Amino acid sequence: MNPASPKTNLLGLTRSDLEAFIEQMGEKPFRARQLLKWLYKRAESDFDKMTDLAKSFRERLKEVAEVRTPEIRLTQVSSDGTRKWLLSMASLRGKAGADEPIDTSQAIEMVFIPEPGRGTLCISSQLGCAMDCTFCSTAQQGFNRNLSVAEIVGQVWLAIRELGFEPGGNRVVTNIVFMGMGEPLANYRNVVPATEILMDDLGFDISRRRVTVSTSGLVPQMLKLAEETNCALAVSLHAPNDELRDELVPINRKHKIAELLDACWQYVDKQNARSITFEYVMLDGVNDKPEHAFELVRLLQGHPAKVNLIPFNPFPGTQYRRSSPAAIERFRDICNSHGVIATTRRTRGDDIDAACGQLVGRVRDRTTVRLGSKLISVAVET
Ligand code: SAH
């Protein structure tokens, strides 16, 4: 509920939520289905444009409901077609206006990557992150708060509005990955209904193989996710042994690699999924040596796994460097020649800093305060 508005935000309601809302209004259940399609599939917020809804119903809706989205504060388009937006979440809480400076502690980045035959949108699940991975720029700003369901699906809604449809009527956004800011499974309560809306055939209607939740390895939530939803899963592995992973991805101190992989294979079994994608950020001299590749092969060989090698994106203050192209190629070849499929993620949108965490980083002129192990940001626009 927005303190500034007594109206219900329809954005973020699942099919059953909306049905309950419509019933409460004393309207027929099929109205919920009509409304869902306008709301998500057509990304419409103006009730007057929902022409197949009875006029009296539209008038009543206007009194009690609205569609409240995050707000686009900056847009950048790369020469390679990659797009990046800075979104403010403050508007959903009634705290911002377009003429006010950007409060970057309430901002996330969203990136769209066009490729032949598909368009991938990278969205966020939290403001900041508490996982503290050493190579991740989001970790530097600490954890602020979870995003609500409306704030999560609102990102997709805005991208569809911005990018629209192809001449044949197909949507430009075809794939969604939770690889922006935050740890999706640490915001399980909101991420699960968001994936439900994304995959619902009356909602955004994106196929289950095209919605990917990426996790640093919250094992109990992974096991729960296997029972409760059916989206694709990516796991940020980044190291082939516990000693190194303990350092790079601190959640590993709690859930070791063996336990993590066991949860992955259970996920595949329960979901009848094709495979799990393992993300592996390539850090020069840290995790990119041939012996690391051989260790990784031993972990994944014979399992339904794909490895995605991600060249490290440096950011100010980091101690790491990106692995050389030769090291990345050698690593990839060792995996592939031993039956573990590995591909290298192409870096995109370099000219607009579209790599992880970089737009917020650039806008921010941040005063950081350390509170325990967390960094809290007090930010102003530069
Ligand atoms: N918390 C989730 C999702 C967000 S991170 C997770 O850990 O999976 C999404 C991906 O970006 C992860 O694989 C993460 O390791 C990677 N990433 C983070 N910082 C990076 C950087 N500086 N360079 C390259 N990849 C990075």
Residues whose N, C-alpha, C, O or C-beta is under 5 A from the ligand:
A	BS01	SAH	F135 C136 S137 F178 M179 G180 G182 E183 P184 S214 T215 S216 S236 E279 V281 I310 P311 F312 N313 C356
